[in-house]
Amino acid sequence: MQDTRFDSGAAVGSSNEPEEKFVPKGAITFFLLLLVTYALMWFSIYFDMLSRR
């Protein structure tokens, strides 16, 4: 019978290669575009209210 050694510290499919860090580029871009859109909307209303003064 063959001895099976389980290494509890290693993840499934792990190797000696360095792991890639996951960076959600699409989500970050979407969030920044959302902030810019809301800032433009806010400033347009703000300057409209200032002009009515």
C-alpha positions in Angstrom: 0.0 0.0 0.0 1.2 3.5 -0.8 1.7 6.1 1.9 -0.3 9.3 1.1 1.1 12.4 2.7 -1.4 15.3 3.2 0.2 18.7 3.6 -2.5 20.7 5.5 -0.6 24.0 5.0 -0.7 23.9 1.2 -3.6 25.1 -0.9 -5.0 22.9 -3.6 -3.0 23.4 -6.8 -0.3 25.4 -5.1 3.2 25.5 -6.5 6.5 27.2 -5.9 5.6 30.1 -8.3 4.7 33.4 -6.7 1.0 34.1 -6.5 -0.5 36.8 -8.7 -2.3 39.5 -6.7 -5.9 40.1 -7.8 -6.7 43.7 -8.6 -10.3 44.4 -9.6 -9.4 47.0 -12.3 -12.9 47.1 -13.8 -14.6 47.6 -10.5 -12.1 50.4 -9.6 -12.6 52.1 -12.9 -16.4 51.9 -12.6 -16.3 53.3 -9.1 -14.1 56.3 -10.2 -16.4 57.0 -13.2 -19.4 56.9 -10.8 -17.7 59.4 -8.5 -16.9 61.7 -11.4 -20.5 61.5 -12.7 -21.9 62.3 -9.3 -19.4 65.2 -8.9 -20.5 66.6 -12.3 -24.1 66.3 -11.4 -23.6 67.9 -8.0 -21.5 70.8 -9.4 -24.1 71.5 -12.2 -26.9 71.7 -9.6 -24.7 73.8 -7.3 -23.7 76.3 -10.0 -27.3 76.5 -11.2 -28.5 77.3 -7.6 -25.7 80.0 -7.3 -26.8 81.6 -10.6 -30.4 82.0 -9.3 -29.2 84.0 -6.3 
